Amino acid sequence: MVKSRLAVGATLGVVLVGSSTVAFGQSTSLNAGVADRDMRTGLSLEIVGQVQNSAPGVSPAASIQYGYVSYLRGLPIFTGQPSESTALLTFYTDTTTTQVINDGPMRVIDRKGTLTIYKDSAPNGNFADANTFRDGTPTLVASLQQQVILDTSTNAFTARNLNTVTSTRPFEGAAKLGEIGDQFTTVISGHLNTSGAPSAYMAGYTVP
């Protein structure tokens, strides 16, 4: 939809789950056994998104990252062909920059903030409007620390989000994305956009 550090965004090849016309509400279509087991053994998901950074000179500098969950092992998470407009799980990350270190062409950006994953029973994600990725029901909230490593010569970056779950609720039967206090890492790759909005494109995956 994320113990975590996120970054300015980019495109990255990720495996998308197969298309499905089954919604979360139709529990008989879900592989509940697989889903419950996955939730216990570690959150495993992939994300696709974009980034919007505050204008230069704004203090404190801020960055939001938003998009959708493109893969969640064991569950159908799209109402049609995989895309932002059919995604049943979306995410919105709100961060503030705490430190910037330059080392030759490399720039290291540290941020802190909050990640929220939403269940959207009526998918309407639209990258032209970041708010469409946070109009569902929160199913997981996590505090995060984020480190971005940007190569200013190519505008490519990697990032790591260290997430700690602060709130969670079931999104299908008894299945939840984690428990309060759980920690997980989000690994991000991305690329800055130099031609206007968004600030960057991004994609990545979580590891326990």
C-alpha positions in Angstrom: 0.0 0.0 0.0 5.5 0.1 4.6 10.4 -0.5 10.2 10.8 1.7 7.0 12.7 4.4 5.0 11.2 5.6 1.8 12.5 8.0 -0.8 11.9 10.2 -3.8 10.4 7.9 -6.4 11.0 6.0 -9.5 10.2 3.2 -11.8 11.2 -0.4 -11.0 10.2 -3.7 -12.4 7.9 -5.5 -10.0 5.8 -8.6 -10.3 2.2 -7.8 -10.4 -0.5 -10.2 -9.1 -2.8 -11.6 -11.7 -6.0 -9.7 -12.5 -9.0 -10.6 -10.4 -12.7 -9.6 -10.5 -13.1 -10.7 -6.9 -13.3 -8.0 -4.2 -12.2 -8.2 -0.6 -15.8 -8.5 0.6 -16.2 -11.8 -1.1 -14.3 -13.9 1.4 -15.2 -17.3 -0.1 -13.0 -16.4 -3.1 -9.9 -15.6 -0.9 -7.3 -18.2 0.0 -7.7 -17.5 3.7 -5.4 -20.3 4.8 -2.5 -18.9 2.7 -3.3 -15.3 3.7 -3.4 -16.0 7.4 -0.1 -18.0 7.2 1.6 -15.2 5.3 0.5 -12.6 7.8 2.0 -14.7 10.6 5.3 -15.4 8.8 6.0 -11.8 7.7 4.4 -9.1 5.6 5.2 -9.7 1.9 4.0 -7.1 -0.5 5.1 -5.0 -3.4 4.2 -1.4 -4.2 4.1 1.0 -7.1 3.9 4.7 -6.6 4.9 8.3 -7.1 6.5 11.0 -5.0 5.8 14.7 -4.4 8.5 16.8 -2.7 8.0 20.2 -1.2 9.4 23.2 -3.2 13.1 24.1 -2.8 13.7 26.4 0.1 10.6 25.2 2.1 11.6 24.4 5.7 11.1 21.9 7.0 11.3 20.0 3.7 8.5 17.4 3.3 7.9 14.5 0.9 4.8 12.4 0.4 4.8 9.1 -1.3 1.6 7.4 -2.5 0.4 4.6 -4.7 -0.9 1.1 -4.5 0.0 -2.4 -3.4 0.7 -4.4 -6.6 1.2 -7.8 -4.9 0.2 -9.3 -1.6 0.9 -13.0 -1.4 -2.2 -15.2 -1.2 -4.8 -12.5 -2.0 -6.6 -11.1 -5.0 -6.1 -7.4 -4.7 -7.5 -5.9 -7.9 -11.0 -5.6 -9.3 -9.6 -5.8 -12.9 -6.4 -5.5 -14.8 -3.7 -4.4 -12.3 -3.4 -0.7 -12.1 -3.9 2.2 -9.6 -7.6 2.5 -10.6 -8.4 -1.1 -9.7 -6.2 -1.6 -6.6 -8.0 -2.6 -3.4 -5.0 -1.7 -1.2 -3.4 1.7 -1.5 -0.7 3.6 0.6 0.1 7.1 1.6 3.4 8.1 3.3 3.9 11.5 4.8 7.5 12.4 5.8 9.7 15.3 6.9 13.4 15.6 6.1 15.6 15.6 9.2 19.1 15.5 7.6 20.8 15.9 4.2 24.4 14.9 3.6 26.3 15.4 0.3 29.2 13.2 -0.7 30.4 14.0 -4.2 27.6 13.1 -6.6 25.8 11.1 -3.8 23.1 12.7 -1.6 21.9 11.0 1.5 18.5 12.2 2.8 17.1 11.1 6.1 13.3 11.5 6.9 10.8 10.4 9.4 7.1 10.1 9.1 4.0 7.9 8.9 2.9 5.2 6.5 -0.7 4.2 6.1 -2.1 1.3 4.1 -5.7 1.6 3.1 -8.4 -0.9 2.0 -10.4 0.8 -0.7 -13.6 -1.1 -1.5 -14.4 1.3 -4.3 -11.0 1.7 -6.1 -10.4 5.1 -7.7 -6.7 5.6 -7.5 -5.5 8.4 -9.8 -1.9 9.6 -9.8 -3.1 13.1 -10.8 -4.7 13.3 -7.3 -2.6 11.9 -4.4 -5.6 12.1 -2.1 -7.3 9.3 -4.0 -4.8 6.9 -2.4 -5.9 7.8 1.1 -9.7 7.8 0.8 -10.2 4.2 2.0 -10.3 2.6 5.4 -6.9 2.4 7.2 -5.8 -1.2 7.7 -2.2 -0.5 8.9 -0.5 2.6 10.3 3.3 2.6 10.9 5.9 5.1 12.0 8.9 5.1 9.8 12.5 6.2 9.4 13.6 6.7 5.8 17.0 6.9 4.2 17.3 7.9 0.5 20.5 7.6 -1.4 20.4 9.7 -4.5 22.9 9.7 -7.4 22.7 13.3 -8.5 24.6 12.5 -11.7 21.8 10.1 -12.9 18.9 11.1 -10.7 18.4 7.4 -9.8 18.0 6.5 -6.1 17.5 3.7 -3.7 15.8 4.0 -0.3 15.0 1.9 2.8 12.1 2.5 5.0 12.2 1.1 8.6 8.6 0.7 9.7 7.1 0.1 13.1 3.4 -0.8 13.2 1.4 1.5 15.5 -2.1 0.5 14.5 -3.7 -2.3 12.6 -7.2 -3.8 11.9 -8.5 -6.8 10.0 -9.1 -6.2 6.3 -10.6 -9.6 5.5 -12.1 -11.8 8.1 -9.4 -12.3 10.8 -6.5 -11.5 8.4 -4.4 -8.5 9.3 -1.2 -7.1 7.9 0.6 -7.2 11.3 0.4 -6.5 14.9 1.3 -3.4 16.9 5.0 -3.3 17.5 5.9 -5.4 14.4 8.7 -4.1 12.3 9.4 -4.5 8.6 11.6 -3.0 6.0 10.5 -1.5 2.6 13.2 -1.5 -0.1 12.6 1.2 -2.8 14.1 2.0 -6.2 13.2 5.1 -8.1 14.1 8.0 -10.4 13.6 11.7 -10.1 11.4 13.4 -12.6 13.0 16.6 -14.0 10.1 17.6 -16.3 7.5 18.6 -13.7 5.1 16.7 -11.4 5.4 14.2 -9.9 8.8 14.7 -8.2 9.7 11.1 -8.8 8.5 7.6 -9.7 9.0 4.7 -7.3 8.4 1.0 -6.7 9.6 -1.6 -4.2 8.9 -4.4 -1.8 8.9 -5.3 1.8 11.0 -7.7 3.8 10.4 -8.9 7.4 
